[in-house]
Amino acid sequence: MYEIETERLYLRNWTPSDSEDLYEYGKSPLVGPSAGWPPHKSVQESREIIDVFIRNDDVLAVELKSEGKVIGGVGLHHRTPDQMRRHLNQREIGYVLNPGYWGNGYIPEAVYGLLDIGFHRMNLDLIWCGHFEENLKSKRVNEKCGFNFQFKKNTSLRLMNNRKVVTWYYSLTKEEYQDRLG
């Protein structure tokens, strides 16, 4: 996947040496369940997940420049929340952040970087972003980044023992993105 540098972050490919940083936040019950996966049980599990990120090439590490540390992850996943728009070139943004870094605007900064990658380098027509109904922090990020609410959908989380959740979906078209840039 394309890498990008923002003011405070490097959005870059994962490496196996990032496993300690991933485990630091991946083990938190505040992170994974809000994204649909259980907390990591070991550094080895985090290393195995990084191997999947590398193979799939759709998730970037979020490295904080000032610390040289991975504090989160962002991805552009092959998903089509609305089958009526399946003809469009589209992806869905997903993101997680170490709770020790919440409230500093790092995820909106990373999302803006992904929007640039998606619309300018990957030539996407549409980018989705979603959150579970109870995840108000992600709702604020989606709205702050200019995504427009589209619909709610009942979802079953396979990795969380089929827990039932309501997912709110937002989208941003390439035209809407370009209009916001001026």
N, C-alpha and C positions, 0 to 999 in steps of 0.2 A: 504494500500500500504506500501511497505517497506520504512523505514526512513533511512537517511544516514547523516553522519557528514562529512563536507569537512573542509578545512583549516580555512575558515572564516564564514561558513554557517552551519545551520541546515536545512536539507530538511525534513520536518516533516508533520504529519497530521494536518489539519486545526482544529481549535476549534472556537466556537461561540465568544469567547473573542477577536478573531483576526479581528472582523468586522470593527473597527475604522481604523486599519492599511490598510485593503483592501480598504475601502472607500477613504482613503487619495490618493491612486494612481488610484483606479477604477473610480473616478470622472473626471480624467484628459482626455481631448480630445486627448492627445498624446498617450494614452495607448490603450484603448478599440478598437477604430476604426482600429488601426493597427493590432489587433488580431481578428477582425470580430464581435465585440459587442459594443453596445452604452455605453457611459459613465454612471456610476451609478448615480442615482438621490438622494440617501439617504443612511445613515448607515443601515437602515432596509433592503434595497435592497441588500446591501453587505452581511448582515447576512443571507438572504435567499439564496444567491448564495453559501455561505459557507455551508449551509445545503445540497445543491446539491453536492458540492465537497465531503462532508462526505458520502453521500449516494452512489455516484458513485465510490468512492475510487480510483480515477485515477489522482488526482491533489494534489500536496504537497505545503505547505507554504514554502517560502524561508525566513528563519529568519536569520538576521545578528547577529552573536554571540556577537559582541562588543556592540551592542545596545539593544539586546533582543527584536528586532522589526521585524515584517514581512514586507519585502521590495518587495516581488513579489510572483509569483507562477509558478510552473513547473508541467507539467503533461505528462503521457504516456497514450495517448488516443487510444481507439479501432477504428482505421481507416485503410482503405486499399486504398491508392491513385491509385495504379496500380493493376487492377483486374487480370492481367496476373500473379501476384505473390501472389494471395489470398491463396494459399496453404501453405505459410510460416507463422510461428508464428511471428507476427509483431505488432508494435504500432507506433504511431506518437507523437513526442515530441512537446509540445506547451509551451510557456513561456511568461511571462510579468514581467516588473520591474518598480518600482516607478521611475519616471524621475529624482528625486533628487539623485538617486544612479547610473545613467547611467555613462558609461565611466570608471568604476572601475574593470571590468572583472568579476562581480558577476554572470552574466548569463552563460558565458562559464564554470565557475567553477561549477555551478548548473547542466548544461547539462552534463559535465563529470561525475558528481555524478549519474545522471539518466542513462547514458550509462552503468555505473557499475551495477546499479540495473537491468536494462533491460537485459543485456547480461549474467550477472553472477547469479542473483537471480531469474529472471523470465524466463531465458533460451530462450530469443527471438532469432530469426534468422536474423531479419532485423528491423531497426528503421528508420523511416521517419522523416523529418523535413521540414517545408515549410515556405514561407513568401510571402506576397503580393509584386508584382513587384516593387512598389514604396518604400518599406520598406528596405532601404539599411543597416540599423543597424542590422536587423535580418539576412540579407544576409551575412554580415561579421561574425556574430556569427556562422552561419551554416558552412561556409567555415573554420573558425578558429577551429571548433570542429571536422573537418575531414570528414564532410558529402560531398558526391559527387553529383553534379547536375545531375538530371535524365530527367526532362521534365517540360513544362509549361502547365497549364490547366486553361481554363476560368471557373470562379466560380461566383455564385450568393450568396450574403450574406443575409440569411434569417433574421437575427437579425438587419440588417442595411437597412431595406426596400428594400431588393433584389438588393442592389448596386452591380454592375458588377465589378469584379476585375480579374486580372491574378495572379494565384498562381504558384510560382516556387517551385518544389519539389526536395528534396535531399534525399539520403539514405546512410546508413552505414550498412554493413553486419557484422555479428559476426566475420567472418574471417578477414575482413578489420580492425575491431576494435582490434582484438588480434594481428594482424601484427603491428599495431601502438604502442602497448604496448611493443613489442619486445619479 
